[in-house]
């Protein structure tokens, strides 16, 4: 199966909604992605029913060692975006997996 890209999503939106133009579908997708990106940048979570939850996790600074020199180093703190699928989405993926086998 091929990966789905932005153009495929826009075409899929046009197929789902009668009369939706390419430019409106593209603008709608851009608006959603902008809102998601901004919320995550502000460390907010986003919950979409029957799809999942987007959020940001904090990893504290910690000590480690350089892989080549084995010298101690400090690994800085980071904020990592994550996605947790909903139970509904997990079931859909599992059903799809069972059909393909």
C-alpha positions in Angstrom: 0.0 0.0 0.0 1.2 3.5 -0.9 1.4 6.2 1.7 -1.2 8.9 1.6 0.0 12.5 1.1 -1.6 15.9 1.4 -3.0 15.8 -2.2 -4.7 12.5 -1.5 -6.3 13.8 1.6 -7.6 16.8 -0.3 -9.0 14.6 -3.0 -10.6 12.4 -0.4 -12.3 15.4 1.2 -13.6 16.4 -2.1 -15.1 12.9 -2.7 -16.7 12.9 0.7 -18.4 16.3 0.5 -20.4 17.1 -2.6 -19.6 20.5 -4.2 -16.4 21.0 -2.2 -13.8 22.6 -4.4 -10.1 21.8 -4.4 -9.2 25.2 -3.0 -11.8 25.0 -0.2 -10.7 21.4 0.7 -7.0 22.6 0.7 -7.8 25.6 2.9 -9.8 23.5 5.3 -7.0 21.0 5.7 -4.5 23.9 6.1 -6.7 25.4 8.8 -6.9 22.1 10.7 -3.2 21.5 10.5 -2.4 25.0 11.7 -4.7 24.7 14.7 -3.2 21.3 15.6 0.4 22.6 15.2 -0.4 25.8 17.3 -2.1 23.8 20.1 0.9 21.4 20.3 3.3 24.3 20.2 1.4 25.8 23.2 1.7 22.4 25.0 -2.1 21.7 24.7 -3.6 18.4 23.9 -6.2 17.7 21.2 -8.8 15.0 21.6 -10.7 13.9 18.5 -13.5 11.4 19.3 -13.2 8.1 17.4 -9.7 9.1 16.2 -7.3 9.7 19.1 -5.4 12.2 21.2 -2.5 14.4 20.2 -0.3 15.8 23.0 3.1 16.8 24.2 5.3 14.9 26.6 8.1 16.4 28.6 11.4 14.6 29.0 13.5 16.0 31.8 17.2 16.7 31.3 19.3 13.7 32.2 22.9 12.5 32.2 24.2 10.1 29.6 27.5 9.2 27.9 28.9 10.0 24.5 28.6 6.8 22.4 32.2 7.1 20.9 34.2 8.6 23.8 32.0 7.4 26.7 32.5 10.8 28.3 29.6 11.9 30.5 27.3 14.4 28.9 24.0 16.1 29.9 21.1 15.4 27.6 18.9 18.5 27.6 15.2 18.5 28.3 12.9 18.2 25.3 9.2 18.3 24.6 8.0 15.5 22.3 4.7 15.4 20.4 2.8 12.1 20.6 -0.4 10.5 19.3 -2.6 7.9 21.1 -5.2 6.2 19.0 -8.7 5.8 20.2 -10.1 2.3 20.9 -12.4 2.8 17.8 -9.3 3.5 15.6 -7.5 0.5 17.1 -10.4 -1.8 16.3 -10.6 -0.5 12.7 -6.8 -1.1 12.2 -7.1 -4.6 13.7 -10.1 -5.5 11.5 -8.1 -4.3 8.4 -5.2 -6.5 9.5 -7.4 -9.5 10.0 -8.9 -9.1 6.4 -5.4 -8.9 4.8 -4.3 -12.2 6.3 
